[in-house]
Amino acid sequence: MGAGTLARAGAAIMAGLLGARALLAYLGAKPFDGTAFYRGIGFVEAGEAVEYPYLETLTGEPIGRSR
């Protein structure tokens, strides 16, 4: 496991221990979908994906909209 995966798991544990009822996560959705982990543990989408203007592909193109 990488450090990011361990940090994400640790944050999820702390949220559970603290009784969090909602979390906001900003994830890249294209060209990869980083939301599968969160859907797998019961998170639901709060709305449509929006374009994040500061992300771009390695070729300098905008990431775009999800799904």
Secondary structure by P-SEA (a helix, b strand, c coil): ccaaaaaaaaaaaaaaaacccbbbbbbbccccccaaaaaaacccccccccccccccccccccccccc
